């Protein structure tokens, strides 16, 4: 269980364009306030997003997600609500987020977080979290726990969560899906 000082420390850093190193419902990630343009630029420089590993925006619930998307297709909404594993969807068009937090075509990689720490942080911030797996390079696998994160990544964030640092479970990236123009589901990452 996380302590409130851990949540408060992350919240304070996020208010100052800060980068956080936090556990999510998938892997340890570099994170920031998804609405903060300066923090998004810092996240991009440190995490170097790619098409396969884009910046993923974490939301607390469907209603919060709907504030930031032009239209949420009913098939994607159903998947988000009932998929058992963490699921990232690629939406049609995003609204109200810095352009650099989006994919090059203006779409959004969105996920409803199931992690209690992330949910409380998003609620306290009043905005979603932008996240990237805490690998120093996209060629490296996602970290399998806190102990696998390179020291140069740890040194370049403003706050490191203490929550779940000792977990020994092997984490994995979320499943990622997109609807094509015929409204067929395509799994981009399984």
C-alpha positions as CSV (number, residue, x, y, z in Angstrom):
1,X,0.0,0.0,0.0
2,X,1.3,3.4,-0.9
3,X,1.6,6.2,1.7
4,X,0.1,9.6,1.2
5,X,3.5,11.3,1.3
6,X,4.3,9.3,-1.8
7,X,1.2,10.5,-3.6
8,X,1.8,14.1,-2.4
9,X,5.4,14.1,-3.6
10,X,4.3,13.0,-7.0
11,X,1.5,15.6,-7.1
12,X,3.9,18.4,-6.1
13,X,6.4,17.4,-8.8
14,X,3.7,17.3,-11.4
15,X,2.6,20.8,-10.6
16,X,6.1,22.1,-11.5
17,X,6.3,20.6,-15.0
18,X,7.9,17.6,-13.4
19,X,8.5,14.0,-14.6
20,X,7.6,11.1,-12.4
21,X,8.8,7.6,-12.3
22,X,5.8,5.5,-11.2
23,X,4.4,2.0,-11.4
24,X,1.3,1.7,-13.5
25,X,-1.1,-1.2,-14.1
26,X,1.4,-2.4,-16.7
27,X,5.1,-1.4,-16.4
28,X,7.1,1.2,-14.5
29,X,6.7,4.4,-16.5
30,X,8.0,7.9,-16.8
31,X,4.9,10.1,-16.4
32,X,3.7,13.7,-16.3
33,X,0.5,15.8,-16.4
34,X,-0.9,15.1,-19.9
35,X,-2.0,18.7,-20.2
36,X,1.4,20.3,-19.5
37,X,3.2,21.2,-22.7
38,X,6.6,21.7,-21.1
39,X,6.4,18.4,-19.2
40,X,5.3,16.6,-22.4
41,X,8.4,17.9,-24.2
42,X,10.6,16.7,-21.3
43,X,8.9,13.3,-21.4
44,X,9.5,13.0,-25.2
45,X,13.2,13.9,-24.8
46,X,13.8,11.3,-22.0
47,X,11.5,8.5,-23.3
48,X,11.7,8.9,-27.1
49,X,8.3,7.6,-28.1
50,X,7.8,5.5,-31.2
51,X,4.8,4.2,-33.2
52,X,5.2,0.9,-31.3
53,X,5.6,2.6,-27.9
54,X,3.8,5.9,-28.1
55,X,3.0,8.2,-25.3
56,X,0.0,6.6,-23.6
57,X,-2.5,8.8,-21.8
58,X,-4.0,7.2,-18.6
59,X,-7.5,8.1,-17.6
60,X,-9.6,7.2,-14.5
61,X,-12.8,6.3,-16.3
62,X,-14.7,6.5,-19.6
63,X,-16.2,9.9,-18.7
64,X,-12.8,11.5,-18.2
65,X,-11.6,10.0,-21.5
66,X,-14.7,11.3,-23.4
67,X,-13.6,14.9,-22.4
68,X,-10.5,14.4,-24.5
69,X,-11.7,12.6,-27.6
70,X,-13.8,13.9,-30.5
71,X,-15.7,10.6,-30.6
72,X,-15.3,7.3,-28.8
73,X,-16.4,4.5,-31.0
74,X,-18.9,2.1,-29.1
75,X,-16.7,-1.0,-29.9
76,X,-13.7,0.7,-28.3
77,X,-15.7,1.8,-25.3
78,X,-17.0,-1.7,-24.8
79,X,-13.5,-3.2,-25.1
80,X,-12.2,-0.7,-22.5
81,X,-15.0,-1.6,-20.1
82,X,-14.7,-5.4,-20.4
83,X,-11.2,-6.3,-21.5
84,X,-9.5,-8.2,-18.6
85,X,-5.9,-7.2,-19.4
86,X,-4.8,-3.5,-19.5
87,X,-5.9,-2.2,-22.9
88,X,-4.6,0.8,-24.9
89,X,-6.9,2.0,-27.7
90,X,-6.0,4.3,-30.5
91,X,-8.8,6.9,-30.8
92,X,-9.9,8.9,-33.7
93,X,-9.1,12.5,-32.8
94,X,-7.9,13.9,-29.5
95,X,-9.0,17.3,-28.0
96,X,-7.5,19.5,-25.3
97,X,-4.1,17.8,-25.1
98,X,-0.8,19.2,-26.4
99,X,-0.2,18.1,-29.9
100,X,3.2,16.5,-28.9
101,X,1.3,14.1,-26.6
102,X,-0.5,12.6,-29.6
103,X,0.5,10.3,-32.4
104,X,1.6,12.0,-35.6
105,X,-1.9,11.6,-37.2
106,X,-3.5,13.4,-34.2
107,X,-4.9,10.3,-32.6
108,X,-4.5,9.4,-29.0
109,X,-3.2,6.2,-27.3
110,X,-5.6,6.0,-24.3
111,X,-5.9,3.6,-21.4
112,X,-8.2,3.4,-18.4
113,X,-5.8,2.7,-15.6
114,X,-6.6,0.0,-13.1
115,X,-3.8,0.9,-10.7
116,X,-5.0,2.5,-7.4
117,X,-1.9,4.8,-7.1
118,X,-2.3,6.1,-10.7
119,X,-6.1,6.6,-10.2
120,X,-5.6,8.7,-7.0
121,X,-2.8,10.7,-8.7
122,X,-5.0,11.5,-11.7
123,X,-7.9,12.4,-9.4
124,X,-5.6,14.7,-7.3
125,X,-4.1,16.3,-10.4
126,X,-7.5,16.8,-12.1
127,X,-6.1,15.7,-15.4
128,X,-4.9,12.5,-17.1
129,X,-1.3,11.2,-17.0
130,X,1.0,11.0,-20.0
131,X,3.2,7.9,-19.7
132,X,6.1,6.1,-21.5
133,X,7.7,2.8,-20.4
134,X,10.7,3.6,-18.3
135,X,13.3,2.2,-20.8
136,X,16.2,4.4,-21.6
137,X,15.8,3.2,-25.2
138,X,12.9,1.9,-27.3
139,X,15.1,-0.9,-28.4
140,X,15.3,-2.2,-24.8
141,X,12.4,-4.2,-23.4
142,X,10.0,-2.6,-21.0
143,X,11.4,-2.8,-17.5
144,X,10.4,-6.0,-15.6
145,X,10.3,-4.1,-12.3
146,X,11.9,-1.1,-10.6
147,X,15.2,-2.9,-10.3
148,X,15.5,-3.1,-14.1
149,X,15.3,0.7,-14.7
150,X,18.5,2.2,-15.8
151,X,20.1,4.8,-13.4
152,X,20.2,7.5,-16.1
153,X,16.4,7.3,-16.3
154,X,16.0,7.6,-12.5
155,X,18.4,10.5,-12.4
156,X,16.4,12.5,-15.0
157,X,13.0,12.5,-13.4
158,X,11.9,14.8,-10.6
159,X,10.1,12.3,-8.4
160,X,10.5,8.5,-7.9
161,X,7.5,6.7,-6.3
162,X,8.4,4.4,-3.5
163,X,5.2,2.4,-4.1
164,X,5.8,-1.1,-5.4
165,X,9.6,-0.8,-5.8
166,X,10.1,-4.2,-4.3
167,X,7.6,-6.0,-6.5
168,X,9.1,-9.0,-8.2
169,X,6.4,-9.7,-10.8
170,X,7.2,-9.5,-14.5
171,X,5.3,-6.6,-15.9
172,X,4.3,-6.3,-19.6
173,X,3.0,-3.6,-21.9
174,X,-0.7,-3.3,-22.5
175,X,-2.6,-4.8,-25.4
176,X,-3.0,-2.1,-28.1
177,X,-5.9,-1.9,-30.6
178,X,-7.1,0.4,-33.3
179,X,-10.2,0.4,-35.5
180,X,-9.6,0.6,-39.3
181,X,-11.7,2.5,-41.8
182,X,-14.0,-0.5,-42.0
183,X,-14.4,-0.5,-38.2
184,X,-12.5,-3.8,-37.9
185,X,-10.3,-4.3,-34.8
186,X,-6.5,-4.5,-35.4
187,X,-4.3,-5.6,-32.6
188,X,-1.1,-3.6,-32.8
189,X,0.4,-5.1,-29.7
190,X,-0.7,-8.3,-27.9
